[in-house]
């Protein structure tokens, strides 16, 4: 086969260090746009970015030119440096060490986009930890509770 054809949709989830509620409304939309820009600059076409005060969700197409681990490194390092320029209240902003990355079927794209868009409403009833455990269960990801959170 002479041509490399790739179409991998991936739903990325990661939180602030210790799930600190540092993503304030005043910077939230700009942060989401910034994260989307990082994805797009790495040829990982972003479909939706959203989240809540302590975490983000990104739905993008993983480029054939970059490893998932490198995408996550770029997202976290550049956005962490950027948000620290937004004021003294962000001087202690850090992302958690880990992340979740889950493949998404093309037929599920609209549902995942809606889910990400509804994060504020969703988190009126459920914490990030409850949400993340449910995602891990849905995708049959084995985990040890003590290693998931930092």
Buried (B, 14 or more C-beta within 10 A) or exposed (E): EEEEEEEEBBBBBBBBBEBBEBBBEEBBEEBBEBBBBBBEEBBBBBBBBBBBBBBBBBBBBBBEEBEBEEBBEBBBEBBBEBBBEBEEEBEEBBBBEBBBBBEBEEEBBEEBBEBBBEBEEBBEEEEBBEBBBEBBEEEEEEEEEEEBEE
